[in-house]
Amino acid sequence: MSEDGNTLFKRRLEALRGRFDAELPQRLAELDSVYEAACATADADALQQLKRIAHALAGSVGNFGYHALGQSLLQLEREATRLAAAPAPPDCAPLRPLLAAVHAARAQAPTPVAASADSGAARQHAAGQTGQALLLVQHDAASGRALKLQLEHFGYRITLHQEAAGLAALIEQGGFDLIVMQMQSDEGEDSFAGIATQLHRTRPLPPLVFISDRDDFPTRLRAVRAGGQSFLPRPLDIPSLADALERLAGRGQLEPLRALIVDDSVALSEYNAALLQAAGMATRVVNDPLLVMPQLREFLPDLVLLDISMPGCDGLELAAVIRQHPAYVSLPIVFCSTEARISALLPRILQSGDDYLFKPLDPALLVATAVGRAERHRTLRTQLARDSLTNCLNHTHIKEAVHLEVERAHRQDAPLSVAMLDIDHFKQVNDRYGHPMGDRVIRSLGHLLRQRLRKVDLIGRYGGEEFLIVLPGTAGSDARMLCNQLREAFAHIQHLWENESFHVTFSCGIASFPAQHDAEALIAAADSGVYDAKRAGRNQVVLRS
């Protein structure tokens, strides 16, 4: 986490701590009131309510630094549980010294709240979200400018550097997600590769791709020793370079991991959300377990962090309901509760859950567990939902995405556009250059779309050479402007076949909500717009009204 990010995180935790401190006297007063009612009535139900309040507080006070208070509340909870289970009318006398201990512990000053919960895995995700800044190191000015222009069509932000002087300082300065470096014939320490080799020995470098006029073992070995993670010979195929860059920079993982936090404690759920957000995750909090199912469908989490003790529907019951839906059978569920509660329920927890954490939650353990479980789920889901050639959503999942976004647009009364892209004269590309070359053209369009579109936009391979993109919050006129920019960029990408280079274009049709009210109508209208663009001469964008 950057210094500014860590400062903001500290301020947010301090604000949450302030809110919790302000609410704590009222919560303890409620505990006193329920205790008095239990003593007056000798009612087991009142003791159950006392136990629930003590349990909820015990699970949250520790996260805000009140560790002694948390232990006192746990003892109160255990005794209330024992008395409520007794066959005879309960005697509340044993609770009085425990309640006094709770108030005594409340008077103790809390320890500082943890200031950071960053993790290596989460930082990798967060790093992918900062943009694709690329350092291009080329000695030849003309080829450097040409390569810079080609990579800019894919959406990279390029810094072109042409001299050995100042190269080490530029790399050490940082700020680059990727480096593309020319391998010079000079093998000395002052060559580009020599400078990279010296830096590589002392510090980690950004993902580094070497390009060279020579393609032999010694040259490739020099690249490896200089920290190169990929090597491409000249003449350089631009889509192959884009493919290598995307693989190294993890563009397919730009979207942050998502965690749904279900806990009836507002303070604790917001605290946990702050920890996970600081680690690069997107979060959504639900404080009423009865409202979880719509949020699952809309938010599509990679993980559910689920409290066990909640009124109306406990965590185990909610997990069982979630598992009834085929779409959520493999969704990771991590239960949270006090150690005593989890130990008693462990067999049931392991039936429907994937992991469990003791309250008060350790910040580092929470982040490591959440990120690890969510990453594995995201990887599996991606493999099932992605087209193997382009790494875009496959036909089934992009159609599902359109349905989900139409539902969201209806709820939020927001604009939505859908665009269908079809590569022009694709059969001629296959016939003239072969199907492997055709596959590379398709991949290059997928790369361009992922680089140039927002993280909230959805990209799918709809058919052979057809792509469908979903643009939430985008009116038809804005979508047309965007797709024209994409069309022009794709038309300028150079494809290399043997000693020949060629360019390819696409035609595009766009439909928008609310002009089209449902998903099938949007897709059909966008597809019809493609045919209109083809009939009008290809290489253009048509917005269907």
Backbone torsions as a table, in degrees:
resi	resn	phi	psi	omega
1	MET	NA	135.8	178.8
2	SER	-67.7	166.7	-179.7
3	GLU	-62.4	-42.7	179.2
4	ASP	-64.8	-41.5	179.5
5	GLY	-64.0	-39.2	179.9
6	ASN	-67.6	-37.1	177.7
7	THR	-64.1	-44.5	177.7
8	LEU	-62.7	-38.8	179.0
9	PHE	-62.9	-44.4	178.7
10	LYS	-60.2	-43.5	-179.5
11	ARG	-62.9	-39.4	-179.7
12	ARG	-65.7	-42.6	178.1
13	LEU	-64.6	-38.0	177.8
14	GLU	-63.8	-38.2	178.1
15	ALA	-66.0	-41.9	177.9
16	LEU	-64.7	-39.5	177.8
17	ARG	-62.4	-42.1	178.6
18	GLY	-61.8	-43.2	178.8
19	ARG	-64.1	-41.5	-179.3
20	PHE	-65.3	-43.3	179.1
21	ASP	-59.7	-38.4	-179.3
22	ALA	-68.8	-31.9	-177.5
23	GLU	-87.0	-20.9	-172.8
24	LEU	-60.5	-43.7	179.0
25	PRO	-57.2	-39.8	179.0
26	GLN	-64.8	-40.7	180.0
27	ARG	-64.9	-40.3	178.7
28	LEU	-69.4	-35.6	176.1
29	ALA	-63.8	-37.7	176.2
30	GLU	-63.7	-38.6	177.5
31	LEU	-61.8	-44.2	178.0
32	ASP	-60.9	-42.7	-177.2
33	SER	-64.1	-43.5	179.5
34	VAL	-67.1	-36.6	177.3
35	TYR	-61.5	-45.9	179.6
36	GLU	-62.0	-39.6	179.1
37	ALA	-65.9	-39.3	179.3
38	ALA	-65.2	-39.0	179.1
39	CYS	-68.7	-36.9	-176.8
40	ALA	-72.4	-33.5	-173.7
41	THR	-106.0	-14.0	-174.1
42	ALA	50.7	44.7	-173.7
43	ASP	-102.4	127.2	178.9
44	ALA	-65.0	-32.4	178.9
45	ASP	-64.1	-38.7	177.6
46	ALA	-64.8	-37.0	177.2
47	LEU	-66.2	-37.3	176.6
48	GLN	-62.3	-39.3	178.0
49	GLN	-67.1	-39.7	176.7
50	LEU	-61.2	-42.2	179.4
51	LYS	-61.7	-43.5	-178.7
52	ARG	-63.1	-42.0	-179.8
53	ILE	-66.0	-44.5	179.5
54	ALA	-62.5	-40.6	-179.7
55	HIS	-63.8	-46.2	-178.2
56	ALA	-62.5	-42.4	179.2
57	LEU	-68.5	-40.4	-179.6
58	ALA	-60.8	-32.4	-178.8
59	GLY	-77.0	-15.0	-175.4
60	SER	-114.7	-30.7	-173.4
61	VAL	-63.9	-33.9	-179.5
62	GLY	-62.6	-34.4	179.8
63	ASN	-69.0	-17.6	178.1
64	PHE	-106.3	17.8	171.5
65	GLY	95.6	-2.1	-178.2
66	TYR	-93.3	70.2	-173.5
67	HIS	-71.5	-41.8	178.2
68	ALA	-63.8	-40.2	177.4
69	LEU	-61.9	-39.9	178.9
70	GLY	-61.8	-41.7	179.0
71	GLN	-66.4	-39.4	178.6
72	SER	-65.2	-40.1	178.2
73	LEU	-65.8	-37.6	177.7
74	LEU	-62.4	-42.1	177.7
75	GLN	-63.5	-40.0	177.3
76	LEU	-64.0	-41.5	179.2
77	GLU	-62.3	-45.2	-178.4
78	ARG	-62.2	-42.9	-179.4
79	GLU	-68.3	-40.2	177.3
80	ALA	-63.3	-37.4	177.3
81	THR	-63.4	-42.2	-179.9
82	ARG	-64.9	-44.4	-177.6
83	LEU	-68.4	-37.1	-179.5
84	ALA	-66.2	-27.0	-179.2
85	ALA	-86.9	-7.3	-177.8
86	ALA	-68.8	142.6	-178.2
87	PRO	-69.2	-35.7	-178.6
88	ALA	-82.7	162.9	175.0
89	PRO	-54.2	130.0	-171.6
90	PRO	-68.8	144.1	173.8
91	ASP	-101.9	117.1	-174.4
92	CYS	-83.5	-0.9	-176.2
93	ALA	-56.0	-40.2	-179.4
94	PRO	-64.0	-15.4	-178.0
95	LEU	-81.8	-22.3	-173.8
96	ARG	-60.6	-50.5	178.5
97	PRO	-64.8	-30.1	178.4
98	LEU	-70.0	-38.1	176.9
99	LEU	-67.1	-37.8	176.2
100	ALA	-63.1	-37.4	178.0
101	ALA	-65.6	-34.3	176.8
102	VAL	-60.8	-46.9	-178.4
103	HIS	-69.1	-32.9	176.8
104	ALA	-66.9	-40.5	179.2
105	ALA	-67.8	-31.6	178.8
106	ARG	-62.9	-29.2	-178.5
107	ALA	-74.3	-15.6	179.9
108	GLN	-75.0	142.6	-179.7
109	ALA	-68.4	136.4	179.4
110	PRO	-73.5	155.4	173.7
111	THR	-82.3	157.1	-178.4
112	PRO	-60.3	145.8	176.6
113	VAL	-76.3	143.1	177.3
114	ALA	-55.2	136.9	-172.9
115	ALA	-95.5	-12.4	-177.5
116	SER	-154.3	146.6	178.7
117	ALA	-136.7	35.8	-177.8
118	ASP	-70.7	156.8	176.6
119	SER	-144.9	155.8	-178.6
120	GLY	-59.2	-46.8	-178.2
121	ALA	-63.0	-41.7	-179.6
122	ALA	-68.3	-35.3	178.8
123	ARG	-62.9	-33.2	178.2
124	GLN	-62.4	-39.9	178.1
125	HIS	-68.5	-44.9	-179.2
126	ALA	-62.3	-35.1	-179.5
127	ALA	-64.5	-35.1	-179.9
128	GLY	-68.0	-15.9	-176.1
129	GLN	-91.4	-5.5	-173.3
130	THR	-85.4	0.4	-179.4
131	GLY	105.1	170.0	-175.8
132	GLN	-113.6	83.5	176.8
133	ALA	-89.2	125.0	-171.9
134	LEU	-123.7	129.5	173.4
135	LEU	-94.4	118.6	179.8
136	LEU	-106.0	116.3	-176.9
137	VAL	-109.4	104.8	-176.2
138	GLN	-134.6	128.7	179.6
139	HIS	-74.5	-40.1	-177.6
140	ASP	-80.9	121.7	-174.1
141	ALA	-64.5	-44.7	-175.5
142	ALA	-65.3	-47.1	-179.9
143	SER	-68.6	-32.4	177.5
144	GLY	-64.0	-44.1	179.3
145	ARG	-66.7	-38.5	179.5
146	ALA	-65.2	-43.8	179.4
147	LEU	-68.0	-38.2	176.8
148	LYS	-58.2	-44.9	-179.3
149	LEU	-63.6	-42.3	-179.8
150	GLN	-63.6	-44.1	-178.5
151	LEU	-69.8	-30.8	176.4
152	GLU	-64.8	-29.0	175.7
153	HIS	-62.5	-29.3	177.8
154	PHE	-81.6	-9.2	176.6
155	GLY	103.8	4.5	177.6
156	TYR	-74.4	148.3	173.1
157	ARG	-96.2	114.0	-166.9
158	ILE	-104.9	133.2	165.7
159	THR	-113.0	118.4	-177.8
160	LEU	-96.8	125.2	178.8
161	HIS	-126.0	134.2	-170.3
162	GLN	-121.2	-2.4	-176.0
163	GLU	-125.0	150.9	174.9
164	ALA	-66.8	-34.5	179.0
165	ALA	-62.2	129.1	177.4
166	GLY	83.6	-5.8	-177.0
167	LEU	-66.6	-46.0	-178.7
168	ALA	-60.3	-44.4	179.8
169	ALA	-63.4	-37.7	179.9
170	LEU	-65.0	-43.0	179.6
171	ILE	-68.5	-41.6	-180.0
172	GLU	-65.4	-29.2	178.3
173	GLN	-61.4	-31.0	175.0
174	GLY	83.0	-170.2	179.7
175	GLY	94.5	1.6	-178.9
176	PHE	-108.3	135.4	175.7
177	ASP	-83.7	-25.9	-174.8
178	LEU	-148.9	155.8	173.2
179	ILE	-131.9	131.3	170.9
180	VAL	-115.3	121.4	-170.1
181	MET	-129.5	134.3	175.6
182	GLN	-74.8	135.1	175.5
183	MET	-90.0	113.0	-177.8
184	GLN	-84.8	161.8	177.2
185	SER	-70.1	-30.1	177.1
186	ASP	-69.4	125.3	-177.2
187	GLU	-100.8	10.8	-175.9
188	GLY	-74.3	173.6	-178.9
189	GLU	-66.1	-20.6	-179.9
190	ASP	-90.8	1.4	174.8
191	SER	-76.6	166.2	178.2
192	PHE	-56.2	-48.9	-179.2
193	ALA	-65.4	-34.8	178.3
194	GLY	-63.9	-41.6	178.4
195	ILE	-65.4	-42.9	178.9
196	ALA	-62.5	-38.2	179.8
197	THR	-62.4	-45.3	179.4
198	GLN	-62.8	-41.1	179.3
199	LEU	-67.8	-39.9	-177.3
200	HIS	-61.8	-28.9	-179.1
201	ARG	-72.0	-20.6	-172.1
202	THR	-116.7	-15.9	-175.6
203	ARG	-156.8	155.4	174.6
204	PRO	-72.3	138.8	178.2
205	LEU	-103.7	157.0	171.0
206	PRO	-61.2	161.6	176.5
207	PRO	-49.9	128.4	-169.7
208	LEU	-121.5	126.6	177.4
209	VAL	-114.4	127.4	175.3
210	PHE	-101.3	142.2	171.8
211	ILE	-122.9	142.9	-172.5
212	SER	-149.4	151.6	173.1
213	ASP	-76.2	-16.3	-179.4
214	ARG	-110.1	142.0	179.0
215	ASP	-129.7	73.6	178.4
216	ASP	-131.6	170.2	-174.9
217	PHE	-61.9	-46.9	-179.8
218	PRO	-58.2	-39.2	-179.9
219	THR	-66.5	-43.8	179.0
220	ARG	-65.0	-35.5	178.3
221	LEU	-65.7	-40.5	176.4
222	ARG	-60.2	-39.8	179.5
223	ALA	-63.6	-42.5	178.7
224	VAL	-62.2	-45.0	-178.8
225	ARG	-66.9	-21.3	177.5
226	ALA	-88.4	2.8	179.5
227	GLY	93.8	9.0	180.0
228	GLY	-66.6	132.8	178.5
229	GLN	-104.5	-8.7	174.9
230	SER	-152.1	154.8	-175.8
231	PHE	-142.2	129.2	179.2
232	LEU	-130.4	128.5	178.0
233	PRO	-83.4	158.3	171.0
234	ARG	-87.0	153.1	-0.2
235	PRO	-67.1	139.6	-169.1
236	LEU	-85.0	126.9	173.9
237	ASP	-91.3	114.6	-173.0
238	ILE	-62.1	-46.7	177.9
239	PRO	-60.3	-32.8	176.7
240	SER	-67.1	-37.6	176.0
241	LEU	-65.0	-43.5	178.1
242	ALA	-61.3	-37.1	177.8
243	ASP	-61.8	-45.9	179.5
244	ALA	-64.3	-42.2	-179.6
245	LEU	-64.2	-42.3	179.9
246	GLU	-64.2	-40.4	179.8
247	ARG	-64.7	-42.0	-177.2
248	LEU	-73.1	-36.3	-175.7
249	ALA	-89.8	-6.5	176.9
250	GLY	66.0	43.1	179.7
251	ARG	-61.7	-26.6	179.5
252	GLY	-67.5	-11.0	-178.5
253	GLN	-112.2	27.0	-177.4
254	LEU	-63.7	-38.5	-176.2
255	GLU	-69.2	129.1	-177.4
256	PRO	-65.6	151.8	173.4
257	LEU	-62.6	146.7	-174.1
258	ARG	-118.6	131.4	178.9
259	ALA	-121.9	128.5	173.6
260	LEU	-98.3	121.4	-176.5
261	ILE	-106.2	119.1	-177.9
262	VAL	-116.7	110.7	-177.7
263	ASP	-159.0	133.0	-179.2
264	ASP	-73.9	-12.2	175.9
265	SER	-84.7	111.9	-179.2
266	VAL	-63.4	-44.3	-176.9
267	ALA	-63.4	-47.0	-176.5
268	LEU	-69.1	-39.1	-179.9
269	SER	-65.7	-38.1	178.1
270	GLU	-70.4	-34.4	176.4
271	TYR	-63.2	-48.2	179.0
272	ASN	-64.1	-37.1	177.0
273	ALA	-62.3	-40.1	179.1
274	ALA	-63.2	-41.2	178.6
275	LEU	-61.5	-46.3	-176.8
276	LEU	-71.7	-35.8	176.9
277	GLN	-65.2	-39.4	177.9
278	ALA	-63.1	-25.1	178.6
279	ALA	-90.4	8.3	174.3
280	GLY	96.8	5.6	-179.3
281	MET	-93.1	152.0	169.5
282	ALA	-92.0	138.6	-175.7
283	THR	-129.5	155.9	169.7
284	ARG	-140.0	135.5	-176.2
285	VAL	-107.5	133.9	174.1
286	VAL	-126.1	119.8	-178.7
287	ASN	-97.4	-9.6	176.6
288	ASP	-115.1	112.5	-176.4
289	PRO	-61.1	-22.9	-179.5
290	LEU	-73.2	-9.1	-178.6
291	LEU	-105.7	13.0	-172.1
292	VAL	-74.5	-42.2	-170.1
293	MET	-58.2	-46.0	176.5
294	PRO	-60.9	-34.3	-180.0
295	GLN	-69.5	-34.1	176.2
296	LEU	-60.3	-44.7	-177.4
297	ARG	-69.5	-36.4	-176.8
298	GLU	-82.1	-42.4	-172.7
299	PHE	-85.2	-26.0	-179.0
300	LEU	50.7	62.9	-175.7
301	PRO	-71.7	158.0	171.9
302	ASP	-93.7	-6.3	-176.3
303	LEU	-162.6	144.7	171.3
304	VAL	-117.4	122.5	174.2
305	LEU	-98.6	112.4	-163.2
306	LEU	-124.6	120.6	174.3
307	ASP	-73.3	144.6	-179.4
308	ILE	-82.0	-46.5	-173.6
309	SER	-93.6	103.7	177.5
310	MET	-140.3	146.0	179.8
311	PRO	-73.8	148.4	176.8
312	GLY	86.1	-39.7	-179.6
313	CYS	-163.4	112.5	-177.9
314	ASP	-77.9	170.7	-174.0
315	GLY	-62.4	-36.1	179.7
316	LEU	-66.7	-41.0	177.1
317	GLU	-65.4	-42.1	179.7
318	LEU	-64.2	-40.9	178.1
319	ALA	-61.1	-39.2	178.7
320	ALA	-63.9	-39.6	177.2
321	VAL	-64.8	-42.9	179.2
322	ILE	-60.0	-43.6	-177.4
323	ARG	-69.2	-15.5	176.3
324	GLN	-67.1	-20.9	-177.5
325	HIS	-92.2	122.9	-178.0
326	PRO	-55.3	-32.4	-177.6
327	ALA	-66.5	-19.3	-174.5
328	TYR	-116.2	16.4	-179.0
329	VAL	-62.5	-37.1	-177.6
330	SER	-100.9	4.5	-179.7
331	LEU	-67.8	123.4	-179.0
332	PRO	-63.2	131.5	175.4
333	ILE	-121.3	122.7	178.4
334	VAL	-113.8	117.0	-179.4
335	PHE	-83.7	149.7	177.3
336	CYS	-132.1	133.5	174.1
337	SER	-171.8	178.8	177.0
338	THR	-70.1	160.5	-175.6
339	GLU	-60.7	-42.4	-179.0
340	ALA	-62.8	-40.6	-178.3
341	ARG	-67.5	-43.8	-179.3
342	ILE	-66.4	-41.9	-178.2
343	SER	-60.3	-39.2	-178.8
344	ALA	-70.7	-28.0	-173.5
345	LEU	-108.9	11.1	-171.1
346	LEU	-54.2	-44.5	179.3
347	PRO	-58.5	-41.7	178.5
348	ARG	-70.2	-34.8	179.1
349	ILE	-62.4	-43.3	-176.7
350	LEU	-73.6	-16.0	176.7
351	GLN	-70.1	-39.8	-174.2
352	SER	-118.8	-6.8	-177.7
353	GLY	-113.8	170.1	-179.3
354	ASP	-108.5	-22.7	-178.4
355	ASP	-163.8	171.6	178.0
356	TYR	-148.2	151.0	179.6
357	LEU	-131.9	138.9	178.6
358	PHE	-82.8	138.3	170.5
359	LYS	-87.5	143.6	-1.6
360	PRO	-70.5	140.9	-174.2
361	LEU	-71.9	133.1	172.6
362	ASP	-76.2	122.2	-174.0
363	PRO	-55.7	-45.6	-178.3
364	ALA	-64.9	-40.5	179.1
365	LEU	-68.0	-39.0	177.2
366	LEU	-58.8	-48.6	-178.3
367	VAL	-65.4	-45.8	-178.7
368	ALA	-61.6	-43.1	-179.8
369	THR	-66.8	-47.1	-176.8
370	ALA	-64.3	-47.1	-178.4
371	VAL	-65.8	-44.7	-178.7
372	GLY	-61.8	-48.9	179.5
373	ARG	-63.9	-43.2	-177.9
374	ALA	-66.7	-39.4	179.8
375	GLU	-63.4	-43.0	179.4
376	ARG	-64.3	-40.2	178.2
377	HIS	-66.0	-42.1	179.9
378	ARG	-61.8	-42.6	-179.7
379	THR	-61.3	-46.6	-180.0
380	LEU	-64.6	-44.7	-178.8
381	ARG	-64.7	-37.4	179.0
382	THR	-63.8	-42.7	179.9
383	GLN	-61.1	-36.2	-178.7
384	LEU	-79.1	-29.8	-172.7
385	ALA	-97.3	-11.9	-171.3
386	ARG	-100.1	147.0	171.0
387	ASP	-73.8	130.4	-172.7
388	SER	-67.1	-28.8	-177.7
389	LEU	-77.5	-43.3	-170.5
390	THR	-107.5	-13.9	-173.9
391	ASN	64.1	15.1	170.9
392	CYS	-89.8	167.7	176.3
393	LEU	-57.2	144.9	177.9
394	ASN	-80.7	178.9	-173.2
395	HIS	-56.9	-47.4	-176.7
396	THR	-63.8	-44.6	-173.9
397	HIS	-76.7	-29.3	176.6
398	ILE	-72.2	-33.1	175.2
399	LYS	-67.2	-39.7	175.8
400	GLU	-62.0	-38.2	179.8
401	ALA	-63.1	-38.9	178.0
402	VAL	-62.0	-44.6	179.3
403	HIS	-60.1	-44.9	-179.8
404	LEU	-63.6	-41.8	-178.2
405	GLU	-71.2	-31.5	175.0
406	VAL	-65.6	-42.9	176.6
407	GLU	-59.7	-43.5	179.4
408	ARG	-64.2	-41.9	179.6
409	ALA	-62.6	-38.2	176.3
410	HIS	-62.7	-46.6	-177.5
411	ARG	-64.4	-41.4	-173.7
412	GLN	-94.6	-2.3	-177.2
413	ASP	51.3	49.1	-174.7
414	ALA	-115.6	155.1	177.4
415	PRO	-72.3	159.6	179.2
416	LEU	-156.8	136.2	177.1
417	SER	-128.0	147.5	176.9
418	VAL	-126.2	132.8	-178.4
419	ALA	-124.3	134.8	174.4
420	MET	-107.3	128.4	-179.8
421	LEU	-116.4	133.3	179.9
422	ASP	-132.3	123.1	-178.0
423	ILE	-66.7	131.1	-177.5
424	ASP	-74.8	141.2	174.3
425	HIS	50.6	39.6	-175.5
426	PHE	-66.7	-33.6	178.6
427	LYS	-60.8	-36.6	178.7
428	GLN	-66.9	-35.5	176.4
429	VAL	-61.3	-46.9	179.0
430	ASN	-63.8	-42.0	-177.1
431	ASP	-67.5	-38.4	-174.5
432	ARG	-86.0	-41.2	-172.0
433	TYR	-109.6	-9.7	179.0
434	GLY	97.8	156.7	-177.5
435	HIS	-65.3	-36.6	175.9
436	PRO	-57.9	-38.8	177.1
437	MET	-67.4	-38.0	176.5
438	GLY	-60.8	-39.8	177.2
439	ASP	-62.9	-38.5	179.1
440	ARG	-65.6	-36.3	177.2
441	VAL	-64.4	-43.6	178.7
442	ILE	-61.9	-44.1	179.2
443	ARG	-61.9	-38.9	-178.0
444	SER	-64.6	-36.1	177.5
445	LEU	-67.7	-40.7	176.0
446	GLY	-59.6	-42.6	177.6
447	HIS	-59.9	-47.7	-177.6
448	LEU	-59.5	-44.5	-178.6
449	LEU	-63.3	-42.1	-179.4
450	ARG	-67.7	-34.6	179.9
451	GLN	-73.1	-37.5	-169.9
452	ARG	-92.5	-20.3	-176.6
453	LEU	-93.0	165.5	179.4
454	ARG	-73.8	164.1	177.0
455	LYS	-66.6	-27.8	-179.1
456	VAL	-79.3	-15.8	178.4
457	ASP	-76.1	148.6	-176.6
458	LEU	-115.2	136.2	-174.9
459	ILE	-125.7	130.3	178.7
460	GLY	-138.5	149.7	172.2
461	ARG	-88.7	109.3	-172.0
462	TYR	-82.4	-36.0	179.4
463	GLY	-151.9	-159.6	-177.2
464	GLY	-50.4	-66.6	179.5
465	GLU	-115.7	20.9	-179.5
466	GLU	-106.0	138.2	174.1
467	PHE	-121.3	146.0	174.7
468	LEU	-120.4	127.0	177.9
469	ILE	-120.2	140.9	-177.6
470	VAL	-114.2	125.9	-172.2
471	LEU	-120.2	87.1	-180.0
472	PRO	-64.0	147.0	177.2
473	GLY	65.9	20.1	-174.6
474	THR	-121.3	121.8	176.9
475	ALA	-73.3	162.4	-176.7
476	GLY	-59.2	-40.8	-178.1
477	SER	-66.3	-38.8	177.8
478	ASP	-68.6	-38.0	177.8
479	ALA	-63.4	-39.1	178.7
480	ARG	-63.6	-42.5	178.9
481	MET	-62.6	-44.4	179.6
482	LEU	-62.4	-46.6	-177.0
483	CYS	-67.8	-29.4	174.3
484	ASN	-67.5	-36.8	175.7
485	GLN	-64.7	-41.8	177.2
486	LEU	-63.4	-41.9	-178.9
487	ARG	-62.1	-45.1	-179.5
488	GLU	-65.5	-40.2	179.4
489	ALA	-63.9	-45.1	-178.8
490	PHE	-63.8	-37.4	-179.2
491	ALA	-64.7	-21.3	-178.6
492	HIS	-93.9	-7.1	-180.0
493	ILE	-71.8	132.4	-176.9
494	GLN	-94.2	124.9	177.2
495	HIS	-106.5	132.4	-174.2
496	LEU	-108.7	129.1	175.7
497	TRP	-134.8	114.9	-173.8
498	GLU	51.9	-119.8	-180.0
499	ASN	-102.6	16.0	-176.1
500	GLU	-117.2	143.0	173.4
501	SER	-118.0	150.0	-179.8
502	PHE	-148.5	166.6	-179.4
503	HIS	-124.8	152.8	-177.9
504	VAL	-131.0	150.3	178.4
505	THR	-122.8	172.7	171.5
506	PHE	-136.7	157.9	172.7
507	SER	-107.7	150.4	-171.5
508	CYS	-139.6	138.5	170.9
509	GLY	-120.7	140.9	-176.2
510	ILE	-127.1	137.4	171.3
511	ALA	-130.6	152.2	-175.1
512	SER	-135.1	155.2	172.4
513	PHE	-97.2	137.8	14.3
514	PRO	-95.7	8.1	177.5
515	ALA	-57.5	-38.8	171.2
516	GLN	-110.8	126.9	-167.6
517	HIS	-92.1	-15.5	-178.3
518	ASP	-134.9	168.2	-172.5
519	ALA	-63.9	-45.7	-178.0
520	GLU	-62.9	-39.0	178.9
521	ALA	-66.2	-38.2	178.1
522	LEU	-62.4	-47.7	-178.6
523	ILE	-64.1	-43.4	-179.3
524	ALA	-63.9	-40.4	-179.8
525	ALA	-68.2	-39.8	177.5
526	ALA	-64.0	-41.0	178.7
527	ASP	-63.5	-39.8	177.1
528	SER	-64.4	-35.7	177.1
529	GLY	-63.7	-33.8	176.1
530	VAL	-61.0	-45.5	179.5
531	TYR	-62.3	-38.6	176.7
532	ASP	-62.5	-41.4	179.6
533	ALA	-65.9	-38.5	178.2
534	LYS	-64.6	-45.1	-178.8
535	ARG	-65.5	-28.6	-178.3
536	ALA	-83.7	1.7	175.7
537	GLY	122.5	-0.4	178.8
538	ARG	70.5	173.3	178.7
539	ASN	54.0	48.6	176.7
540	GLN	-155.1	169.2	-176.7
541	VAL	-117.0	132.3	179.1
542	VAL	-120.5	125.1	175.8
543	LEU	-98.6	116.6	179.2
544	ARG	-82.5	130.6	178.4
545	SER	-85.1	NA	NA
